[in-house]
Structures are given as structure tokens and as C-alpha cells.
Amino acid sequence: MHQPRLVAVLGSGVIRDSGEPVLNADDLGLTRGDGCFEATRLLVHPGGPARVDHLGAHLARFARSAGALGIPVDEAAWRGLIATSVAAWTTPGEAVLRIMLTRGRESEPAVPPTGILTIAPLDARTVRQRAGLTVATLQRGHTADAFTDAPWLLGGVKTLSYAINVAAGREAARLGVDEALFVSTEGFALEAPRSALVWRQGNRLSTTRLDGTGVLASITQAVAFDAAAAADVPTAYELISIDSLGDCDGVWLLSSGRLVAPVLELDGRQLAHDDAWTGRLRKFVTPEC
Amino acid sequence: MHQPRLVAVLGSGVIRDSGEPVLNADDLGLTRGDGCFEATRLLVHPGGPARVDHLGAHLARFARSAGALGIPVDEAAWRGLIATSVAAWTTPGEAVLRIMLTRGRESEPAVPPTGILTIAPLDARTVRQRAGLTVATLQRGHTADAFTDAPWLLGGVKTLSYAINVAAGREAARLGVDEALFVSTEGFALEAPRSALVWRQGNRLSTTRLDGTGVLASITQAVAFDAAAAADVPTAYELISIDSLGDCDGVWLLSSGRLVAPVLELDGRQLAHDDAWTGRLRKFVTPEC
């Protein structure tokens, strides 16, 4: 059961074994979920160096999240910690690199924010789910424009406050499906708890509009859409109703770990899917594989 | 700046100094805000024992929150840890007892959930704010019935995922007021990020309806309403528009630390207030003071 895991703490310069606690009881990352994170895939070919997917884009989003929370980010320090940690990770195969930034300790406001990095093997369930997903829609409780002019609602900010995302995953499991898809009160598809939604109509790929929806700007989806545009595949950011989503020529959930997973079934309805397009999207996301 | 602080970990039976980390980097309380907490006031009279406010009610709500998250709670173990910790806390004055329960470590799913307890002096700002608050309304982005039949949205669950509550507090500070008051999309008053709303119309006290609103069932408010009912003051759980709230005979925010704080100003409008009613509410909440 026990797997290798690497833990590093920003500012300590020490790579620690996972058995050692690293966070204080009054750290606002624990007491309030007051912080942000990024997670991306790390790939080690036997004997080769570790390669991190889209590190620059993840660091840029990390800085945007931290900015929305008003927590300073020392990007040079993070780049140093990541380089040291990745160099120390030699386990062949896929892993997840996670970086977390919290506001720091409540009792020590003068102390810098807390930064923690972990690397651990990608879990087998995530890898399995790349083959295809059954999905159930879950109401998110807000309209598709609820986040307009309301920055305190932290729409699009990748915070450590993910309890609702976890609870939606539990609800999906209770319903006997692999994954949840959040829906706005008007019936528009939004995003999965930890993945972006992409759909195909003919030759055109679309994803959920970001403005006002609170949807996280997905790096995997952005990489795919950049490559699609370069291949003359039209792309769009828009809204789609759940009914229309069921009529699409293809639906996928994209994320940094699962990469490109086709949605095979939505609320019990079989969806159209085309392996050639799934392969094409995978090439867009990981051209070197 | 440094204040006394007590830290205890469930299952270790050890009272630790605050300088020592207690949480692993892969604890789901940190990585996902996946857990719940309670906070209540602790009072030590010089030479006397510490007294905890409404411990039974807090433990009952803790168990309800954990149940909503599907995390088991060992109530006997918590009662033991709380008794040992409170007995060890001798600093005279008011303090905050906080208990936190997380789903545990991602890499060690067989290990029991993580339980952490802290005691620290009540901060001076909280005590000051008992004198009265200036408040600004902030949109919460959902209707007043958004949580009906959607348990995965965790309405009324006191989770560790409090980033929006913290962000609302920052927005209030940016607006130059003491506190935020969340409002539904229809314009109904909901709750403050960490306090319940109570209003008075004539001889009648009201608070926000719980069903569907996602509002946390406040223990301080429940204690006040029980005492009010015993004193033949009528009470109600209902919805009130922000406009009507401004016309009330009194408005308060109730919480375990600030206890009963009158709202003196709402969105720049002076509110009616009556010190006798504030005193009466305080007696309801802390009859022995």
C-alpha cells in the first residue's frame, strides 16, 4: 500500500520523508482552507530525467490564484524548490507534482506564507479512467453568470477549499458513476469537480465560457485548444445546455492527471464517441507521447 | 507578539508546543480542505477552572458536519482530549477552543482521520467588535433555496473549506467596514462569513431560515433563542430582504467568539439600535456573566 512520496517545504530547502509532519496546527491552509495549489503530471522514463507537464502555465495560474487571495508568491524560490525536488524524483512512470501555498500561521502573521511541494505516483484509478467515464450531472446552485463582479466568491481560483469538489465526487460514487459534472441553475454544463469539459460538434471543439461562470481556466484544455487552432480545428468558449451536450459528436473531461477522458455515458444516456477524435485530442495535449 | 497556545492531536494523547508541525503534507484537510471544525469560547477566571461554552452543542454539530462528509467521529476520544487540554489551559481570560477533523492522509487511507485541537487567547479585535459593527452586504451568488436536495453543496456543514468566508472578510476590509453580510440573489439576508444574523421587529427576534439557504445552524443564536422563548420573547426562522433589514428595530451578528455584536451601520445606512436589547441578548447567551 505504501508508495514512495517526496515532500519539500519552501524556504527550508529540505526534502523530507513523508512520515514527518510539516504543517502547524494554526496554519490557515488547514484552519480555513486559505491558500491555493497546482497539480501537474511528471513523467520519468527509466534512466531519463523527469519531465514536468506545462510547468510555466501552472506557475502562472498559481500566481493568479495567489494574487486573487492576496498571498505573495516568490516565483524564483518555487522554481528552485521544484527543480531540486524533480531532480530527486527517480521513480519511473507517471507521478503528480503538487504545490500548495497557504497564508501561513495565524499566530505568526510576520512569518512568510507556507509553501509545500509533494510528488507521488499517479494513482491507478486516474490512469484507468482515461479509457472512458460514466458521468452524472449535479446542480452547482448558481447561475452561469453568478461570479461576475463578485471576486470574493473566488471563481476560477484554485483554492485549497475543495470540500464541495470532494463531496461531489462522493455523490458521483453513490450514484454508481465515475465522475460528476456541475450544472448551473439554468441547466448549462459548467465543469467537473477537478476537470474541464470539452465537447465536439462536427469539426468544432468547445469548452465552457470562463467569464462569470466561476469555472477554472484549465491548462490541459488550453494546451489542447492551442494545438487544435494550429491544426485548423475551430475552437470556442461558450455555454451549452445539458440537453444539447447529449447531442454532441463527442464529450471529454480534460485534466492534468487523467489528460483526455471520453465521457461515454451522461445521466444514463449513451453519448456518441469517436476514438479517432480522442486520439487526436491526446496528441494535442501530449504531442511527444 | 507571541502568545501562549496549546496544541493537541487526537490519538497521540500529547499536548504539544505550538512550534512543532502536526500535519502531514498529504493530509486531505490541507490538500482539499476536506474536513470540519468547531470553535467555541473558553473562559478562565484567575485561580478557577476553565469553562467551555456549550460544549455539548458544539460536539453535536461537529458530529453532524462529520456525518455530512462521511468522516467517522470518536466522540469519547474527543471528549477525553478536550478534558485533558482544557485542564492544561490556565491562562486567565477568554480563549478559543478549536477542534478540527480531517479525512486523514491521502497516502494512508487505512489510518484513522486526523484530529487536532488548539486553544489560544481570544484576539483583541474580536473583543473590540462586540461594541458594534459596520457591515457591507456581499452577493453570495445563489438563491435562498439553492441547497434544497443538494447535499454535495455542503450547506450548513462547518467544513475546513472557508476560503470564500475569508475572502469576504478581506472584501469587507477593502470596503472600510468591519464585517460582510452575505445576500442571496433575490436580495435576502443570509449570514455573515462567521456569524449568524439576528434581527428584532418590536418584541420579536428572528434569524435566517436554515432550510435550503445553506446557512450554518448557529449555536450562539440557538442558545439565545431558547432563552428568549423561556422569557416569552417570540422567535422565528424566516427570510428578510436587505431593505426590510434596514427598517428593523435592531440587528445583531452572533457567534461563539464575538458573542452578540450590534450592527450599527449596513451599507452606509445607520441602523436603529437599543442597548437594552443588546444587553438582554447577551444575558440570553451568557447568563452567568
Interface residues (C-beta under 8 A of the other chain):
Chain A: M1 H2 Q3 R5 V7 S18 G19 E20 P21 V22 L23 N24 A25 D26 D27 L28 G29 L30 T31 R32 G33 D34 G35 F37 L69 G70 R98 M100 T102 R103 E106 S107 E108 A110 I116 T118 A120 L138 Q139 R140 G141 H142 T143 A146 F147 A150 P151 W152 L153 L154 V157 T159 L160 S161 Y162 A163 I164 N165 V166 A167 A168 R170 E171 A180 T185 G214
Chain B: M1 H2 Q3 R5 V7 S18 G19 E20 P21 V22 L23 N24 A25 D26 D27 L28 G29 L30 T31 R32 G33 D34 G35 F37 L69 G70 R98 M100 T102 R103 E106 S107 E108 A110 I116 T118 A120 L138 Q139 R140 G141 H142 T143 A146 F147 A150 P151 W152 L153 L154 V157 T159 L160 S161 Y162 A163 I164 N165 V166 A167 A168 R170 E171 A180 T185 G214
